[in-house]
Amino acid sequence: MTISLNNTGKRFNRDWIFRHINYQFFQGTAYAITGPNGSGKSTLLQVIAGALSANEGKVEYLRQPNNNPVPADQIHLHLSFAAPYMELIEEMTLFEFLHFHQQFKPFITQTEIPEIIRLIGLENATRKQIRYFSSGMKQRVKLAQSVFSDTPVLLLDEPCTNLDAAGISLYQQLITTYCKQRLIIVSSNDEAEYAFCSEQLHISHYKS
């Protein structure tokens, strides 16, 4: 999978958040979108994800090896997304939520729900409703549903928000173990979240 930004821009009202981005993201490479707080990193990631529409230019998802475009209504099938502002179904237990999620995006081969729960250190909360989870536990769940989904693209917005030192170490281990062949894009200004990324896109370079 390749993601291509072609003269892409986004504005709110009359204010441009970014403009004229021409950039390609390639399968098997990890990228960081960096910049100060409020600079538009999350906005760009949401445009890439299709959650927000660009005001100019376009975003293309291209299947390899022939660069065949992915239809807009199928893009969500090829990506996983994790962000601290994402909502979980809090009335569900952890097991129920992961089972529900799996119906829409199967997990990577030979990874069962009990094993995922063990890997993220929440075995004692398997049958507990998510509404009773701490913010750090919820962030572990958000990471799990994205990292373990069988998609070629993984998008992460400030993935270590609400995580303690053990949670940050878990995040780094999950990336190392389960994401080597994927296209990863991390929106962050914290090096602990994107130290593994070999490429960086500085959002400040694309201000109008």
C-alpha positions in Angstrom: 0.0 0.0 0.0 1.2 3.5 -0.9 -0.6 6.7 0.3 -0.1 9.7 -2.0 -0.8 13.3 -1.0 -1.2 15.4 -4.1 -1.2 19.2 -3.4 -3.2 18.5 -0.4 -4.6 21.3 1.8 -7.0 21.7 4.7 -8.6 24.8 6.1 -11.0 25.7 8.9 -13.1 28.7 7.9 -10.6 31.0 6.2 -7.5 29.7 8.0 -5.3 27.2 6.2 -4.0 24.5 8.6 -1.6 23.2 5.9 -1.3 23.6 2.1 0.5 22.1 -0.9 1.6 18.9 0.6 3.0 16.5 -2.0 4.3 13.4 -0.3 4.2 9.6 -0.5 4.1 7.1 2.3 5.3 3.6 1.4 4.5 0.1 2.7 7.1 -1.2 5.2 8.2 2.3 6.3 7.3 4.2 9.5 6.7 8.0 9.3 6.3 10.7 11.9 4.2 13.8 11.5 5.9 16.3 13.8 5.3 19.9 14.9 4.2 22.0 17.9 0.9 21.6 19.7 -1.9 23.0 17.6 0.1 23.0 14.4 -2.2 20.6 12.5 -0.6 17.2 13.0 -3.8 15.5 14.1 -5.8 17.2 11.3 -3.4 15.9 8.7 -3.6 12.4 10.1 -7.4 12.5 10.0 -7.3 13.7 6.4 -5.0 10.8 5.5 -7.5 8.5 7.3 -10.4 9.9 5.4 -12.1 11.1 8.6 -11.8 14.7 7.3 -11.9 15.9 3.7 -9.2 17.9 2.1 -10.2 21.4 0.9 -7.8 21.2 -2.0 -5.8 18.5 -3.7 -6.4 14.8 -2.9 -5.3 11.8 -1.0 -4.9 8.5 -2.9 -4.5 5.0 -1.6 -2.7 2.8 -4.1 -2.5 -1.0 -3.9 0.9 -2.5 -4.8 2.4 -3.7 -7.0 0.3 -2.1 -9.8 -0.7 1.2 -8.0 -4.4 0.4 -8.4 -6.4 3.1 -6.6 -8.5 2.0 -3.6 -12.1 3.3 -3.9 -12.9 5.9 -1.3 -15.7 3.7 0.3 -13.1 0.9 0.9 -10.2 2.9 2.4 -11.4 2.1 6.0 -10.9 -1.6 5.3 -7.2 -1.1 4.8 -6.3 1.0 7.8 -6.3 1.0 11.6 -6.4 4.1 13.7 -5.7 4.8 17.3 -6.0 8.2 19.1 -6.8 9.3 22.7 -10.0 11.0 21.5 -11.4 7.9 20.0 -14.5 6.5 21.7 -14.8 3.0 23.0 -18.1 1.2 23.6 -18.0 1.5 27.4 -21.0 -0.7 28.1 -19.1 -3.7 26.7 -16.6 -5.8 28.5 -13.1 -5.9 27.2 -13.7 -9.3 25.6 -17.0 -8.2 24.1 -15.4 -5.1 22.6 -12.5 -6.9 21.0 -14.9 -9.6 19.7 -17.2 -6.9 18.2 -14.3 -5.1 16.6 -13.1 -8.4 15.1 -16.3 -8.8 13.1 -15.4 -5.7 11.1 -11.6 -6.0 11.0 -10.2 -9.5 11.6 -7.1 -9.7 13.8 -3.7 -10.8 12.4 -3.3 -14.5 11.8 -3.0 -16.8 14.8 -3.8 -14.0 17.3 -6.8 -14.9 19.5 -8.6 -12.4 21.8 -7.4 -14.0 25.1 -3.8 -13.8 23.8 -4.3 -10.1 22.9 -5.7 -9.4 26.3 -2.7 -11.1 27.9 -0.2 -9.2 25.7 -1.6 -5.8 26.8 -1.6 -6.9 30.5 -5.3 -6.7 31.1 -6.1 -10.4 31.9 -7.8 -9.4 35.2 -10.1 -7.0 33.3 -11.4 -9.4 30.6 -15.0 -9.4 31.9 -15.0 -5.9 33.2 -17.0 -3.2 31.5 -14.7 -0.6 29.8 -16.5 2.2 31.6 -14.7 1.2 34.7 -11.2 1.2 33.1 -8.6 3.9 33.9 -7.5 6.2 31.1 -4.3 4.2 30.8 -6.2 0.9 30.4 -8.5 2.4 27.8 -5.4 3.6 25.8 -4.0 0.0 25.9 -7.3 -1.2 24.4 -7.2 1.4 21.7 -3.7 0.4 20.8 -4.6 -3.3 20.8 -7.6 -2.9 18.5 -5.4 -1.0 16.0 -2.1 -2.9 16.2 -3.7 -6.4 16.0 -6.1 -5.6 13.2 -5.0 -7.2 10.0 -4.5 -4.0 7.9 -1.5 -2.8 5.8 -1.8 0.8 7.3 -1.5 1.8 10.9 -2.2 5.4 11.9 -1.4 6.6 15.4 -2.2 9.9 17.0 -0.2 10.6 20.2 -0.3 6.9 21.0 1.3 7.1 24.4 -1.2 9.6 25.9 -2.3 8.4 29.4 0.3 5.6 29.4 2.8 5.2 32.3 6.3 4.0 31.8 5.2 0.3 31.5 2.5 1.3 29.0 5.0 3.2 26.9 7.3 0.2 26.9 4.4 -2.1 25.9 3.6 0.3 23.0 7.2 0.1 21.7 7.2 -3.7 22.0 4.0 -4.0 20.1 5.3 -1.9 17.3 8.5 -3.8 17.1 6.9 -7.2 17.2 3.7 -6.8 15.1 4.2 -3.9 12.7 7.4 -4.5 10.8 5.8 -4.9 7.3 3.2 -2.2 7.7 3.0 1.4 6.6 2.9 3.3 9.9 2.2 7.1 10.4 2.6 8.6 13.9 1.4 12.1 14.7 3.4 13.3 17.7 5.9 15.8 19.1 7.1 13.2 21.7 10.2 11.3 20.5 9.3 8.3 22.7 6.3 7.8 20.4 8.1 8.0 17.1 11.7 7.1 17.7 11.3 4.0 15.5 10.2 6.1 12.5 12.8 6.5 9.8 11.1 9.4 8.0 9.6 12.7 9.3 7.1 15.1 7.8 7.3 18.5 9.5 3.9 20.1 9.4 5.4 23.6 9.8 6.9 23.3 6.3 3.4 23.3 4.8 1.9 26.5 6.3 0.4 28.9 3.7 
